[in-house]
Amino acid sequence: MGKTSSKVKARYNAKAYDEIKVRVYKGEKEKIKLYAQEHGESLNGFVNRAIYETMERCP
Protein backbone atom coordinates (compact mmCIF):
# COMPACT_ATOMS: atom_id res chain seq x y z
CA MET A 1 0.00 0.00 0.00
CA GLY A 2 1.44 3.36 -1.02
CA LYS A 3 1.44 6.66 0.82
CA THR A 4 -1.35 8.04 -1.35
CA SER A 5 -3.61 5.11 -0.53
CA SER A 6 -2.94 5.51 3.21
CA LYS A 7 -3.67 9.24 3.05
CA VAL A 8 -6.92 8.65 1.17
CA LYS A 9 -8.04 6.07 3.73
CA ALA A 10 -7.07 8.31 6.63
CA ARG A 11 -8.98 11.24 5.11
CA TYR A 12 -12.07 9.07 4.57
CA ASN A 13 -11.91 7.67 8.12
CA ALA A 14 -11.60 11.18 9.55
CA LYS A 15 -14.75 12.26 7.68
CA ALA A 16 -16.81 9.11 8.27
CA TYR A 17 -15.98 8.05 11.83
CA ASP A 18 -15.56 9.35 15.35
CA GLU A 19 -13.02 7.55 17.50
CA ILE A 20 -13.34 6.46 21.12
CA LYS A 21 -10.29 5.24 23.01
CA VAL A 22 -11.00 2.48 25.52
CA ARG A 23 -8.46 1.45 28.14
CA VAL A 24 -8.39 -2.04 29.65
CA TYR A 25 -5.91 -3.71 31.97
CA LYS A 26 -2.88 -5.42 30.42
CA GLY A 27 -3.84 -8.75 28.89
CA GLU A 28 -7.55 -7.99 28.75
CA LYS A 29 -7.48 -6.81 25.14
CA GLU A 30 -6.40 -10.23 23.92
CA LYS A 31 -9.07 -11.95 26.03
CA ILE A 32 -11.77 -9.69 24.61
CA LYS A 33 -10.44 -10.07 21.07
CA LEU A 34 -10.40 -13.87 21.40
CA TYR A 35 -13.95 -13.88 22.77
CA ALA A 36 -15.14 -11.76 19.86
CA GLN A 37 -13.40 -14.00 17.31
CA GLU A 38 -14.90 -17.12 18.90
CA HIS A 39 -18.32 -15.54 18.37
CA GLY A 40 -17.65 -14.52 14.77
CA GLU A 41 -17.03 -10.83 15.40
CA SER A 42 -14.16 -8.41 15.12
CA LEU A 43 -13.03 -6.62 18.27
CA ASN A 44 -14.50 -3.37 16.98
CA GLY A 45 -17.78 -5.04 15.99
CA PHE A 46 -18.08 -6.66 19.42
CA VAL A 47 -17.46 -3.41 21.26
CA ASN A 48 -19.96 -1.54 19.08
CA ARG A 49 -22.62 -4.23 19.55
CA ALA A 50 -22.06 -4.26 23.32
CA ILE A 51 -22.50 -0.49 23.46
CA TYR A 52 -25.67 -0.39 21.35
CA GLU A 53 -27.28 -3.40 23.07
CA THR A 54 -26.65 -1.80 26.45
CA MET A 55 -28.08 1.52 25.26
CA GLU A 56 -31.24 -0.26 24.06
CA ARG A 57 -31.71 -2.04 27.39
CA CYS A 58 -31.03 1.01 29.55
CA PRO A 59 -32.48 4.08 27.81
mmCIF file of the N, C-alpha and C atoms, coordinates in Angstrom:
data_MODEL
# 
_entry.id   MODEL 
# 
loop_
_atom_site.group_PDB 
_atom_site.id 
_atom_site.type_symbol 
_atom_site.label_atom_id 
_atom_site.label_alt_id 
_atom_site.label_comp_id 
_atom_site.label_asym_id 
_atom_site.label_entity_id 
_atom_site.label_seq_id 
_atom_site.pdbx_PDB_ins_code 
_atom_site.Cartn_x 
_atom_site.Cartn_y 
_atom_site.Cartn_z 
_atom_site.occupancy 
_atom_site.B_iso_or_equiv 
_atom_site.pdbx_formal_charge 
_atom_site.auth_seq_id 
_atom_site.auth_comp_id 
_atom_site.auth_asym_id 
_atom_site.auth_atom_id 
_atom_site.pdbx_PDB_model_num 
ATOM 1   N N  . MET A 1 1  ? 0.854   -1.171  0.000  1.00 0.00 ? 1  MET A N  1 
ATOM 2   C CA . MET A 1 1  ? 0.000   0.000   0.000  1.00 0.00 ? 1  MET A CA 1 
ATOM 3   C C  . MET A 1 1  ? 0.900   1.235   0.000  1.00 0.00 ? 1  MET A C  1 
ATOM 4   N N  . GLY A 1 2  ? 0.634   2.156   -0.906 1.00 0.00 ? 2  GLY A N  1 
ATOM 5   C CA . GLY A 1 2  ? 1.441   3.357   -1.019 1.00 0.00 ? 2  GLY A CA 1 
ATOM 6   C C  . GLY A 1 2  ? 0.986   4.453   -0.086 1.00 0.00 ? 2  GLY A C  1 
ATOM 7   N N  . LYS A 1 3  ? 1.766   5.529   -0.047 1.00 0.00 ? 3  LYS A N  1 
ATOM 8   C CA . LYS A 1 3  ? 1.443   6.664   0.818  1.00 0.00 ? 3  LYS A CA 1 
ATOM 9   C C  . LYS A 1 3  ? 0.116   7.307   0.423  1.00 0.00 ? 3  LYS A C  1 
ATOM 10  N N  . THR A 1 4  ? -0.116  7.415   -0.884 1.00 0.00 ? 4  THR A N  1 
ATOM 11  C CA . THR A 1 4  ? -1.354  8.039   -1.351 1.00 0.00 ? 4  THR A CA 1 
ATOM 12  C C  . THR A 1 4  ? -2.562  7.265   -0.857 1.00 0.00 ? 4  THR A C  1 
ATOM 13  N N  . SER A 1 5  ? -2.511  5.950   -0.967 1.00 0.00 ? 5  SER A N  1 
ATOM 14  C CA . SER A 1 5  ? -3.612  5.111   -0.529 1.00 0.00 ? 5  SER A CA 1 
ATOM 15  C C  . SER A 1 5  ? -3.859  5.286   0.974  1.00 0.00 ? 5  SER A C  1 
ATOM 16  N N  . SER A 1 6  ? -2.803  5.322   1.759  1.00 0.00 ? 6  SER A N  1 
ATOM 17  C CA . SER A 1 6  ? -2.938  5.514   3.206  1.00 0.00 ? 6  SER A CA 1 
ATOM 18  C C  . SER A 1 6  ? -3.544  6.873   3.524  1.00 0.00 ? 6  SER A C  1 
ATOM 19  N N  . LYS A 1 7  ? -3.125  7.898   2.811  1.00 0.00 ? 7  LYS A N  1 
ATOM 20  C CA . LYS A 1 7  ? -3.665  9.237   3.049  1.00 0.00 ? 7  LYS A CA 1 
ATOM 21  C C  . LYS A 1 7  ? -5.144  9.298   2.699  1.00 0.00 ? 7  LYS A C  1 
ATOM 22  N N  . VAL A 1 8  ? -5.512  8.662   1.585  1.00 0.00 ? 8  VAL A N  1 
ATOM 23  C CA . VAL A 1 8  ? -6.916  8.653   1.166  1.00 0.00 ? 8  VAL A CA 1 
ATOM 24  C C  . VAL A 1 8  ? -7.768  7.948   2.217  1.00 0.00 ? 8  VAL A C  1 
ATOM 25  N N  . LYS A 1 9  ? -7.299  6.806   2.704  1.00 0.00 ? 9  LYS A N  1 
ATOM 26  C CA . LYS A 1 9  ? -8.044  6.066   3.728  1.00 0.00 ? 9  LYS A CA 1 
ATOM 27  C C  . LYS A 1 9  ? -8.151  6.870   5.018  1.00 0.00 ? 9  LYS A C  1 
ATOM 28  N N  . ALA A 1 10 ? -7.067  7.505   5.409  1.00 0.00 ? 10 ALA A N  1 
ATOM 29  C CA . ALA A 1 10 ? -7.073  8.314   6.630  1.00 0.00 ? 10 ALA A CA 1 
ATOM 30  C C  . ALA A 1 10 ? -8.039  9.480   6.503  1.00 0.00 ? 10 ALA A C  1 
ATOM 31  N N  . ARG A 1 11 ? -8.072  10.121  5.342  1.00 0.00 ? 11 ARG A N  1 
ATOM 32  C CA . ARG A 1 11 ? -8.984  11.238  5.111  1.00 0.00 ? 11 ARG A CA 1 
ATOM 33  C C  . ARG A 1 11 ? -10.443 10.764  5.161  1.00 0.00 ? 11 ARG A C  1 
ATOM 34  N N  . TYR A 1 12 ? -10.719 9.624   4.535  1.00 0.00 ? 12 TYR A N  1 
ATOM 35  C CA . TYR A 1 12 ? -12.073 9.069   4.574  1.00 0.00 ? 12 TYR A CA 1 
ATOM 36  C C  . TYR A 1 12 ? -12.471 8.730   6.008  1.00 0.00 ? 12 TYR A C  1 
ATOM 37  N N  . ASN A 1 13 ? -11.599 8.044   6.736  1.00 0.00 ? 13 ASN A N  1 
ATOM 38  C CA . ASN A 1 13 ? -11.910 7.670   8.116  1.00 0.00 ? 13 ASN A CA 1 
ATOM 39  C C  . ASN A 1 13 ? -12.167 8.895   8.982  1.00 0.00 ? 13 ASN A C  1 
ATOM 40  N N  . ALA A 1 14 ? -11.412 9.950   8.772  1.00 0.00 ? 14 ALA A N  1 
ATOM 41  C CA . ALA A 1 14 ? -11.598 11.180  9.549  1.00 0.00 ? 14 ALA A CA 1 
ATOM 42  C C  . ALA A 1 14 ? -12.964 11.795  9.273  1.00 0.00 ? 14 ALA A C  1 
ATOM 43  N N  . LYS A 1 15 ? -13.439 11.704  8.030  1.00 0.00 ? 15 LYS A N  1 
ATOM 44  C CA . LYS A 1 15 ? -14.752 12.260  7.677  1.00 0.00 ? 15 LYS A CA 1 
ATOM 45  C C  . LYS A 1 15 ? -15.895 11.362  8.130  1.00 0.00 ? 15 LYS A C  1 
ATOM 46  N N  . ALA A 1 16 ? -15.701 10.055  8.078  1.00 0.00 ? 16 ALA A N  1 
ATOM 47  C CA . ALA A 1 16 ? -16.805 9.113   8.273  1.00 0.00 ? 16 ALA A CA 1 
ATOM 48  C C  . ALA A 1 16 ? -16.971 8.622   9.707  1.00 0.00 ? 16 ALA A C  1 
ATOM 49  N N  . TYR A 1 17 ? -15.931 8.675   10.515 1.00 0.00 ? 17 TYR A N  1 
ATOM 50  C CA . TYR A 1 17 ? -15.983 8.049   11.828 1.00 0.00 ? 17 TYR A CA 1 
ATOM 51  C C  . TYR A 1 17 ? -15.518 8.979   12.944 1.00 0.00 ? 17 TYR A C  1 
ATOM 52  N N  . ASP A 1 18 ? -16.099 8.794   14.112 1.00 0.00 ? 18 ASP A N  1 
ATOM 53  C CA . ASP A 1 18 ? -15.565 9.348   15.349 1.00 0.00 ? 18 ASP A CA 1 
ATOM 54  C C  . ASP A 1 18 ? -14.777 8.218   16.008 1.00 0.00 ? 18 ASP A C  1 
ATOM 55  N N  . GLU A 1 19 ? -13.796 8.560   16.806 1.00 0.00 ? 19 GLU A N  1 
ATOM 56  C CA . GLU A 1 19 ? -13.016 7.554   17.502 1.00 0.00 ? 19 GLU A CA 1 
ATOM 57  C C  . GLU A 1 19 ? -13.208 7.684   19.004 1.00 0.00 ? 19 GLU A C  1 
ATOM 58  N N  . ILE A 1 20 ? -13.256 6.528   19.665 1.00 0.00 ? 20 ILE A N  1 
ATOM 59  C CA . ILE A 1 20 ? -13.339 6.464   21.122 1.00 0.00 ? 20 ILE A CA 1 
ATOM 60  C C  . ILE A 1 20 ? -12.193 5.573   21.578 1.00 0.00 ? 20 ILE A C  1 
ATOM 61  N N  . LYS A 1 21 ? -11.387 6.050   22.488 1.00 0.00 ? 21 LYS A N  1 
ATOM 62  C CA . LYS A 1 21 ? -10.294 5.245   23.011 1.00 0.00 ? 21 LYS A CA 1 
ATOM 63  C C  . LYS A 1 21 ? -10.771 4.563   24.288 1.00 0.00 ? 21 LYS A C  1 
ATOM 64  N N  . VAL A 1 22 ? -10.590 3.258   24.351 1.00 0.00 ? 22 VAL A N  1 
ATOM 65  C CA . VAL A 1 22 ? -11.001 2.477   25.517 1.00 0.00 ? 22 VAL A CA 1 
ATOM 66  C C  . VAL A 1 22 ? -9.755  1.873   26.142 1.00 0.00 ? 22 VAL A C  1 
ATOM 67  N N  . ARG A 1 23 ? -9.619  2.017   27.437 1.00 0.00 ? 23 ARG A N  1 
ATOM 68  C CA . ARG A 1 23 ? -8.458  1.450   28.136 1.00 0.00 ? 23 ARG A CA 1 
ATOM 69  C C  . ARG A 1 23 ? -8.916  0.252   28.957 1.00 0.00 ? 23 ARG A C  1 
ATOM 70  N N  . VAL A 1 24 ? -8.150  -0.837  28.853 1.00 0.00 ? 24 VAL A N  1 
ATOM 71  C CA . VAL A 1 24 ? -8.389  -2.040  29.648 1.00 0.00 ? 24 VAL A CA 1 
ATOM 72  C C  . VAL A 1 24 ? -7.062  -2.447  30.274 1.00 0.00 ? 24 VAL A C  1 
ATOM 73  N N  . TYR A 1 25 ? -7.130  -3.243  31.315 1.00 0.00 ? 25 TYR A N  1 
ATOM 74  C CA . TYR A 1 25 ? -5.914  -3.711  31.965 1.00 0.00 ? 25 TYR A CA 1 
ATOM 75  C C  . TYR A 1 25 ? -5.101  -4.583  31.016 1.00 0.00 ? 25 TYR A C  1 
ATOM 76  N N  . LYS A 1 26 ? -3.787  -4.609  31.231 1.00 0.00 ? 26 LYS A N  1 
ATOM 77  C CA . LYS A 1 26 ? -2.881  -5.419  30.423 1.00 0.00 ? 26 LYS A CA 1 
ATOM 78  C C  . LYS A 1 26 ? -3.410  -6.844  30.329 1.00 0.00 ? 26 LYS A C  1 
ATOM 79  N N  . GLY A 1 27 ? -3.402  -7.381  29.121 1.00 0.00 ? 27 GLY A N  1 
ATOM 80  C CA . GLY A 1 27 ? -3.836  -8.751  28.891 1.00 0.00 ? 27 GLY A CA 1 
ATOM 81  C C  . GLY A 1 27 ? -5.312  -8.888  28.586 1.00 0.00 ? 27 GLY A C  1 
ATOM 82  N N  . GLU A 1 28 ? -6.118  -7.902  28.964 1.00 0.00 ? 28 GLU A N  1 
ATOM 83  C CA . GLU A 1 28 ? -7.555  -7.990  28.750 1.00 0.00 ? 28 GLU A CA 1 
ATOM 84  C C  . GLU A 1 28 ? -7.935  -7.817  27.283 1.00 0.00 ? 28 GLU A C  1 
ATOM 85  N N  . LYS A 1 29 ? -7.176  -7.023  26.554 1.00 0.00 ? 29 LYS A N  1 
ATOM 86  C CA . LYS A 1 29 ? -7.481  -6.808  25.136 1.00 0.00 ? 29 LYS A CA 1 
ATOM 87  C C  . LYS A 1 29 ? -7.475  -8.133  24.391 1.00 0.00 ? 29 LYS A C  1 
ATOM 88  N N  . GLU A 1 30 ? -6.482  -8.944  24.619 1.00 0.00 ? 30 GLU A N  1 
ATOM 89  C CA . GLU A 1 30 ? -6.396  -10.232 23.923 1.00 0.00 ? 30 GLU A CA 1 
ATOM 90  C C  . GLU A 1 30 ? -7.539  -11.156 24.316 1.00 0.00 ? 30 GLU A C  1 
ATOM 91  N N  . LYS A 1 31 ? -7.940  -11.133 25.589 1.00 0.00 ? 31 LYS A N  1 
ATOM 92  C CA . LYS A 1 31 ? -9.071  -11.955 26.031 1.00 0.00 ? 31 LYS A CA 1 
ATOM 93  C C  . LYS A 1 31 ? -10.358 -11.525 25.325 1.00 0.00 ? 31 LYS A C  1 
ATOM 94  N N  . ILE A 1 32 ? -10.566 -10.217 25.256 1.00 0.00 ? 32 ILE A N  1 
ATOM 95  C CA . ILE A 1 32 ? -11.769 -9.685  24.614 1.00 0.00 ? 32 ILE A CA 1 
ATOM 96  C C  . ILE A 1 32 ? -11.745 -9.989  23.118 1.00 0.00 ? 32 ILE A C  1 
ATOM 97  N N  . LYS A 1 33 ? -10.589 -9.801  22.496 1.00 0.00 ? 33 LYS A N  1 
ATOM 98  C CA . LYS A 1 33 ? -10.439 -10.072 21.067 1.00 0.00 ? 33 LYS A CA 1 
ATOM 99  C C  . LYS A 1 33 ? -10.714 -11.545 20.763 1.00 0.00 ? 33 LYS A C  1 
ATOM 100 N N  . LEU A 1 34 ? -10.179 -12.447 21.575 1.00 0.00 ? 34 LEU A N  1 
ATOM 101 C CA . LEU A 1 34 ? -10.400 -13.872 21.398 1.00 0.00 ? 34 LEU A CA 1 
ATOM 102 C C  . LEU A 1 34 ? -11.878 -14.215 21.553 1.00 0.00 ? 34 LEU A C  1 
ATOM 103 N N  . TYR A 1 35 ? -12.518 -13.650 22.565 1.00 0.00 ? 35 TYR A N  1 
ATOM 104 C CA . TYR A 1 35 ? -13.949 -13.883 22.772 1.00 0.00 ? 35 TYR A CA 1 
ATOM 105 C C  . TYR A 1 35 ? -14.743 -13.447 21.548 1.00 0.00 ? 35 TYR A C  1 
ATOM 106 N N  . ALA A 1 36 ? -14.446 -12.270 21.037 1.00 0.00 ? 36 ALA A N  1 
ATOM 107 C CA . ALA A 1 36 ? -15.145 -11.761 19.856 1.00 0.00 ? 36 ALA A CA 1 
ATOM 108 C C  . ALA A 1 36 ? -14.934 -12.687 18.669 1.00 0.00 ? 36 ALA A C  1 
ATOM 109 N N  . GLN A 1 37 ? -13.700 -13.109 18.438 1.00 0.00 ? 37 GLN A N  1 
ATOM 110 C CA . GLN A 1 37 ? -13.404 -14.000 17.309 1.00 0.00 ? 37 GLN A CA 1 
ATOM 111 C C  . GLN A 1 37 ? -14.135 -15.330 17.447 1.00 0.00 ? 37 GLN A C  1 
ATOM 112 N N  . GLU A 1 38 ? -14.201 -15.859 18.657 1.00 0.00 ? 38 GLU A N  1 
ATOM 113 C CA . GLU A 1 38 ? -14.898 -17.122 18.901 1.00 0.00 ? 38 GLU A CA 1 
ATOM 114 C C  . GLU A 1 38 ? -16.392 -17.011 18.599 1.00 0.00 ? 38 GLU A C  1 
ATOM 115 N N  . HIS A 1 39 ? -16.907 -15.786 18.646 1.00 0.00 ? 39 HIS A N  1 
ATOM 116 C CA . HIS A 1 39 ? -18.320 -15.539 18.372 1.00 0.00 ? 39 HIS A CA 1 
ATOM 117 C C  . HIS A 1 39 ? -18.536 -14.893 17.006 1.00 0.00 ? 39 HIS A C  1 
ATOM 118 N N  . GLY A 1 40 ? -17.523 -14.977 16.155 1.00 0.00 ? 40 GLY A N  1 
ATOM 119 C CA . GLY A 1 40 ? -17.650 -14.521 14.773 1.00 0.00 ? 40 GLY A CA 1 
ATOM 120 C C  . GLY A 1 40 ? -17.668 -13.017 14.585 1.00 0.00 ? 40 GLY A C  1 
ATOM 121 N N  . GLU A 1 41 ? -17.048 -12.286 15.490 1.00 0.00 ? 41 GLU A N  1 
ATOM 122 C CA . GLU A 1 41 ? -17.028 -10.827 15.398 1.00 0.00 ? 41 GLU A CA 1 
ATOM 123 C C  . GLU A 1 41 ? -15.598 -10.301 15.456 1.00 0.00 ? 41 GLU A C  1 
ATOM 124 N N  . SER A 1 42 ? -15.423 -9.116  14.925 1.00 0.00 ? 42 SER A N  1 
ATOM 125 C CA . SER A 1 42 ? -14.163 -8.412  15.123 1.00 0.00 ? 42 SER A CA 1 
ATOM 126 C C  . SER A 1 42 ? -14.211 -7.763  16.506 1.00 0.00 ? 42 SER A C  1 
ATOM 127 N N  . LEU A 1 43 ? -13.080 -7.325  16.987 1.00 0.00 ? 43 LEU A N  1 
ATOM 128 C CA . LEU A 1 43 ? -13.033 -6.625  18.271 1.00 0.00 ? 43 LEU A CA 1 
ATOM 129 C C  . LEU A 1 43 ? -13.887 -5.365  18.208 1.00 0.00 ? 43 LEU A C  1 
ATOM 130 N N  . ASN A 1 44 ? -13.728 -4.603  17.135 1.00 0.00 ? 44 ASN A N  1 
ATOM 131 C CA . ASN A 1 44 ? -14.498 -3.370  16.977 1.00 0.00 ? 44 ASN A CA 1 
ATOM 132 C C  . ASN A 1 44 ? -15.997 -3.663  16.888 1.00 0.00 ? 44 ASN A C  1 
ATOM 133 N N  . GLY A 1 45 ? -16.365 -4.675  16.124 1.00 0.00 ? 45 GLY A N  1 
ATOM 134 C CA . GLY A 1 45 ? -17.775 -5.044  15.990 1.00 0.00 ? 45 GLY A CA 1 
ATOM 135 C C  . GLY A 1 45 ? -18.370 -5.464  17.320 1.00 0.00 ? 45 GLY A C  1 
ATOM 136 N N  . PHE A 1 46 ? -17.608 -6.224  18.102 1.00 0.00 ? 46 PHE A N  1 
ATOM 137 C CA . PHE A 1 46 ? -18.077 -6.665  19.416 1.00 0.00 ? 46 PHE A CA 1 
ATOM 138 C C  . PHE A 1 46 ? -18.306 -5.479  20.350 1.00 0.00 ? 46 PHE A C  1 
ATOM 139 N N  . VAL A 1 47 ? -17.346 -4.576  20.384 1.00 0.00 ? 47 VAL A N  1 
ATOM 140 C CA . VAL A 1 47 ? -17.461 -3.406  21.261 1.00 0.00 ? 47 VAL A CA 1 
ATOM 141 C C  . VAL A 1 47 ? -18.664 -2.551  20.852 1.00 0.00 ? 47 VAL A C  1 
ATOM 142 N N  . ASN A 1 48 ? -18.821 -2.319  19.554 1.00 0.00 ? 48 ASN A N  1 
ATOM 143 C CA . ASN A 1 48 ? -19.963 -1.537  19.084 1.00 0.00 ? 48 ASN A CA 1 
ATOM 144 C C  . ASN A 1 48 ? -21.282 -2.205  19.435 1.00 0.00 ? 48 ASN A C  1 
ATOM 145 N N  . ARG A 1 49 ? -21.380 -3.519  19.224 1.00 0.00 ? 49 ARG A N  1 
ATOM 146 C CA . ARG A 1 49 ? -22.618 -4.229  19.548 1.00 0.00 ? 49 ARG A CA 1 
ATOM 147 C C  . ARG A 1 49 ? -22.905 -4.143  21.039 1.00 0.00 ? 49 ARG A C  1 
ATOM 148 N N  . ALA A 1 50 ? -21.885 -4.332  21.865 1.00 0.00 ? 50 ALA A N  1 
ATOM 149 C CA . ALA A 1 50 ? -22.062 -4.263  23.318 1.00 0.00 ? 50 ALA A CA 1 
ATOM 150 C C  . ALA A 1 50 ? -22.585 -2.892  23.740 1.00 0.00 ? 50 ALA A C  1 
ATOM 151 N N  . ILE A 1 51 ? -22.050 -1.857  23.139 1.00 0.00 ? 51 ILE A N  1 
ATOM 152 C CA . ILE A 1 51 ? -22.498 -0.495  23.460 1.00 0.00 ? 51 ILE A CA 1 
ATOM 153 C C  . ILE A 1 51 ? -23.954 -0.307  23.075 1.00 0.00 ? 51 ILE A C  1 
ATOM 154 N N  . TYR A 1 52 ? -24.308 -0.642  21.831 1.00 0.00 ? 52 TYR A N  1 
ATOM 155 C CA . TYR A 1 52 ? -25.665 -0.395  21.351 1.00 0.00 ? 52 TYR A CA 1 
ATOM 156 C C  . TYR A 1 52 ? -26.697 -1.281  22.046 1.00 0.00 ? 52 TYR A C  1 
ATOM 157 N N  . GLU A 1 53 ? -26.343 -2.534  22.340 1.00 0.00 ? 53 GLU A N  1 
ATOM 158 C CA . GLU A 1 53 ? -27.282 -3.395  23.068 1.00 0.00 ? 53 GLU A CA 1 
ATOM 159 C C  . GLU A 1 53 ? -27.532 -2.852  24.469 1.00 0.00 ? 53 GLU A C  1 
ATOM 160 N N  . THR A 1 54 ? -26.488 -2.361  25.111 1.00 0.00 ? 54 THR A N  1 
ATOM 161 C CA . THR A 1 54 ? -26.646 -1.796  26.454 1.00 0.00 ? 54 THR A CA 1 
ATOM 162 C C  . THR A 1 54 ? -27.507 -0.544  26.411 1.00 0.00 ? 54 THR A C  1 
ATOM 163 N N  . MET A 1 55 ? -27.287 0.290   25.392 1.00 0.00 ? 55 MET A N  1 
ATOM 164 C CA . MET A 1 55 ? -28.079 1.519   25.263 1.00 0.00 ? 55 MET A CA 1 
ATOM 165 C C  . MET A 1 55 ? -29.556 1.199   25.027 1.00 0.00 ? 55 MET A C  1 
ATOM 166 N N  . GLU A 1 56 ? -29.849 0.137   24.299 1.00 0.00 ? 56 GLU A N  1 
ATOM 167 C CA . GLU A 1 56 ? -31.241 -0.257  24.063 1.00 0.00 ? 56 GLU A CA 1 
ATOM 168 C C  . GLU A 1 56 ? -31.896 -0.757  25.333 1.00 0.00 ? 56 GLU A C  1 
ATOM 169 N N  . ARG A 1 57 ? -31.153 -1.496  26.153 1.00 0.00 ? 57 ARG A N  1 
ATOM 170 C CA . ARG A 1 57 ? -31.707 -2.041  27.390 1.00 0.00 ? 57 ARG A CA 1 
ATOM 171 C C  . ARG A 1 57 ? -31.879 -0.984  28.462 1.00 0.00 ? 57 ARG A C  1 
ATOM 172 N N  . CYS A 1 58 ? -31.036 0.017   28.466 1.00 0.00 ? 58 CYS A N  1 
ATOM 173 C CA . CYS A 1 58 ? -31.027 1.010   29.547 1.00 0.00 ? 58 CYS A CA 1 
ATOM 174 C C  . CYS A 1 58 ? -31.175 2.409   28.966 1.00 0.00 ? 58 CYS A C  1 
ATOM 175 N N  . PRO A 1 59 ? -32.342 2.750   28.450 1.00 0.00 ? 59 PRO A N  1 
ATOM 176 C CA . PRO A 1 59 ? -32.484 4.082   27.811 1.00 0.00 ? 59 PRO A CA 1 
ATOM 177 C C  . PRO A 1 59 ? -32.390 5.242   28.786 1.00 0.00 ? 59 PRO A C  1 
# 
